[in-house]
Amino acid sequence: MVKQLLNDKPTRLFVIFASFFVANALIAECIGGKLFSLERLLGLPVHTFTLFGESGLSYTLTAGVLLWPLEFVMTDIVNEFYGPVAVRRISYTAVALISYAFLMFLVAINVPADSWWTGSGSTEGVPDMQKAFVGIFGQGMWIILGSLSAFLVSQIVDVTVFHRIKKRTGEKHVWLRATGSTVVSQFVDSFIVLFIAFKVGKDWSWQRVLAICMVNYSYKFVVAVALTPLIYLLENRIIRYLGPETAARMKASAMGKEEMPVTDVVPHN
């Protein structure tokens, strides 16, 4: 039975997509506690600016943004071939497993640390390994709640916008539904996580929340546009892998329609 399922190309592809989607989301959450300077990464001088009355802003971003754009690319690909039900299921699975991971982090933080291990990193400049462990894995509950809420809501928004655009444009303008749904959902994601984690959790001012939201979103917007060619590359490779007829049936099913003509499958723009 298992061998038969894995020999089915659409099933095998879905397993790969779902596995990458969940793993990518979990890794992004785990590394999200690190902040980095985008300007320094690009070898540029750091310039500060003022937005919504908040001064001293720069492109200091969480390391999680290095991976989240790929999550929305995967959302669009799964949406295209498997439909919104599949996207929701893997999104719920990702949220459940991330929640489980954070619960296990909490357990690991609170089990008694061995005294030898606690001081074992002193030669590498880490005098207290337990404090370092807590600093890395012990994210605040408001940040966890904000991140998971933002992820789930933004996925639902992405699915909804994607299908509304596709109903109007059909198989044309892949860039419009893929990039369009991503730029909308990324804004929702950026705002919700900051609102819950810092407006509700730490009583930040609205000006500060909106200013940092726009800084983060401007980066996500540029990356979403830059990744548009990747959508076309993946879609064309998937059609070649599945075959035009199978891909056509899957796309029609994803839209809740009867089978489409094979010639409608290949992107036109």
C-alpha positions in Angstrom: 0.0 0.0 0.0 2.7 2.5 1.0 4.8 1.5 -2.0 1.8 2.1 -4.3 1.2 5.5 -2.8 4.8 6.6 -3.1 4.9 5.4 -6.7 2.1 7.8 -7.5 3.8 11.0 -8.8 1.3 13.5 -7.4 1.3 11.8 -4.0 5.1 11.7 -3.9 5.4 15.3 -4.9 2.9 16.3 -2.2 4.9 14.4 0.5 8.0 16.3 -0.6 6.3 19.7 -0.6 4.6 19.1 2.8 7.8 17.9 4.4 9.8 20.9 3.1 7.0 23.3 4.1 6.9 22.0 7.7 10.7 21.7 8.1 11.2 25.2 6.6 8.6 26.8 8.9 10.1 25.1 12.0 13.7 26.1 11.1 12.5 29.7 10.5 10.9 29.8 13.9 14.0 28.4 15.6 16.4 30.9 14.1 14.0 33.8 14.4 15.6 34.9 17.7 18.7 36.2 15.9 18.7 39.7 14.4 21.0 40.7 11.6 21.9 43.8 9.6 20.8 43.6 6.0 23.1 46.5 5.1 26.1 44.8 6.5 25.1 41.5 4.8 25.1 43.3 1.5 28.3 45.2 2.3 26.6 48.5 2.6 27.0 51.2 5.2 24.3 51.3 7.8 22.0 54.3 7.5 19.3 55.2 10.0 16.0 56.9 9.1 12.7 58.0 10.6 9.3 56.6 9.9 6.0 57.5 11.5 7.9 59.6 14.0 10.2 56.6 15.0 13.8 57.6 14.6 17.0 55.4 14.5 15.4 52.8 12.3 17.5 50.6 10.0 17.2 47.3 8.2 17.8 45.1 11.2 15.8 41.9 10.5 15.1 38.6 12.2 17.0 35.7 10.7 13.6 34.0 10.1 13.0 36.3 7.1 15.7 34.4 5.2 13.4 31.4 5.1 9.8 32.7 5.2 9.7 33.9 1.6 10.3 30.2 0.5 7.3 29.3 2.6 5.0 31.5 0.6 6.5 30.2 -2.7 5.6 26.7 -1.5 2.2 27.9 -0.6 1.6 29.2 -4.1 2.9 26.0 -5.7 0.8 23.7 -3.5 -2.2 26.0 -4.1 -1.7 25.8 -7.8 -1.7 22.0 -8.1 -3.5 20.7 -5.0 -5.8 23.5 -4.0 -6.7 25.5 -0.8 -7.6 22.4 1.2 -4.1 21.0 0.9 -2.6 24.3 1.8 -4.7 24.6 4.9 -3.9 21.0 6.0 -0.1 21.4 5.7 -0.4 24.9 7.4 -2.3 23.3 10.4 0.3 20.5 10.5 3.1 23.1 10.6 1.5 25.1 13.4 0.8 21.9 15.4 4.4 20.7 15.0 5.9 24.1 15.8 3.8 24.3 18.9 5.0 20.8 19.9 8.6 21.9 19.2 8.3 24.9 21.5 6.7 22.8 24.2 9.7 20.4 24.0 12.0 23.5 24.1 10.3 24.5 27.3 10.7 21.0 28.8 14.4 20.9 27.8 15.0 24.4 29.3 13.5 23.3 32.7 15.2 20.0 33.2 18.1 20.3 35.6 21.4 21.1 33.8 24.5 19.0 34.5 27.1 21.1 36.3 29.9 19.9 34.0 27.9 20.8 30.9 27.0 24.3 32.3 30.6 25.3 32.3 31.8 23.3 29.4 31.7 26.3 27.0 33.9 28.6 28.9 36.9 28.0 26.6 34.7 29.1 23.7 33.6 32.3 25.5 30.3 30.9 26.8 30.6 30.8 30.6 27.1 29.4 31.3 25.7 27.0 28.7 22.3 26.8 30.5 21.8 30.6 30.1 22.9 30.4 26.5 20.5 27.5 25.9 17.6 29.5 27.4 18.6 32.6 25.5 18.4 30.7 22.2 15.3 28.5 22.7 13.4 30.4 25.4 11.5 32.9 23.3 8.8 34.8 25.1 5.3 33.4 24.9 3.9 36.6 23.2 6.4 36.2 20.4 5.5 32.6 20.0 1.8 33.3 20.0 2.3 36.3 17.6 4.4 34.3 15.2 2.1 31.3 15.0 -1.0 33.4 14.7 0.6 35.5 12.0 1.7 32.4 10.1 -1.8 30.8 10.2 -3.7 33.9 9.3 -1.3 34.9 6.5 -1.6 31.4 5.0 -5.3 31.7 4.8 -5.1 35.2 3.3 -2.6 33.9 0.7 -4.9 31.0 -0.3 -7.9 33.3 -0.6 -6.2 36.1 -2.6 -4.5 33.5 -4.9 -7.8 31.8 -5.9 -9.7 35.0 -6.3 -7.0 36.3 -8.8 -6.9 32.9 -10.6 -10.7 32.8 -11.0 -10.5 36.1 -12.9 -7.3 35.4 -14.9 -7.5 31.6 -15.5 -4.2 30.0 -16.4 -2.7 33.3 -17.5 -0.6 35.7 -15.4 1.0 33.3 -13.0 3.1 36.1 -11.7 0.0 38.1 -10.7 -1.6 35.5 -8.5 1.6 34.1 -7.1 3.3 37.4 -6.3 0.1 39.3 -5.6 -1.1 36.8 -3.0 2.4 36.8 -1.4 2.7 40.6 -1.1 -0.7 40.8 0.5 -0.2 37.9 2.9 3.3 39.1 3.9 1.9 42.4 5.0 -0.7 40.6 7.1 2.1 38.4 8.5 4.3 41.3 9.4 1.6 43.3 11.1 0.0 40.5 13.2 3.3 39.2 14.6 4.4 42.7 15.7 0.9 43.6 17.0 0.6 40.5 19.2 4.2 40.2 20.3 4.9 43.9 21.0 1.8 46.0 21.0 -0.2 43.5 23.1 2.8 41.8 24.8 5.0 44.8 25.5 2.7 47.8 25.0 4.6 49.4 22.2 3.2 52.5 20.6 1.2 52.2 17.4 3.8 54.4 15.6 6.6 52.0 16.5 4.6 48.9 15.5 3.7 50.4 12.2 7.2 51.8 11.5 8.9 48.4 12.1 6.2 46.6 10.3 6.8 48.7 7.1 10.6 48.2 7.4 10.1 44.4 7.6 7.4 44.4 4.9 9.5 46.5 2.4 12.2 43.7 2.6 9.6 41.0 2.2 8.0 42.8 -0.8 11.3 43.1 -2.7 12.1 39.4 -2.0 8.6 38.3 -3.1 9.0 40.1 -6.4 12.6 38.8 -6.8 11.4 35.2 -6.3 8.7 35.4 -9.0 11.0 33.7 -11.6 11.3 30.8 -9.2 7.6 30.2 -9.3 7.7 29.9 -13.1 10.7 27.5 -12.9 9.1 25.3 -10.3 5.8 25.2 -12.1 7.3 24.3 -15.5 9.5 21.6 -13.8 6.4 20.1 -12.1 4.4 20.0 -15.3 7.3 18.2 -17.0 7.6 15.8 -14.1 3.8 15.0 -13.8 3.1 15.2 -17.5 0.7 17.8 -19.1 -2.4 15.7 -18.7 -1.9 14.9 -15.0 -1.0 18.5 -14.3 -4.1 19.7 -16.1 -6.3 17.4 -14.1 -4.7 18.5 -10.8 -5.0 22.2 -11.6 -8.7 21.8 -12.6 -9.3 19.8 -9.4 -7.5 22.5 -7.3 -9.9 25.1 -8.7 -12.9 22.8 -8.2 -13.5 22.5 -11.9 -13.7 19.7 -14.4 -10.7 18.7 -16.4 -9.1 21.5 -18.4 -7.6 21.2 -21.9 -4.0 20.2 -21.8 -2.9 23.3 -23.7 -4.2 25.5 -20.9 -1.7 24.2 -18.4 1.4 25.8 -19.7 1.9 29.4 -18.3 1.5 32.1 -20.9 3.1 35.0 -19.1 
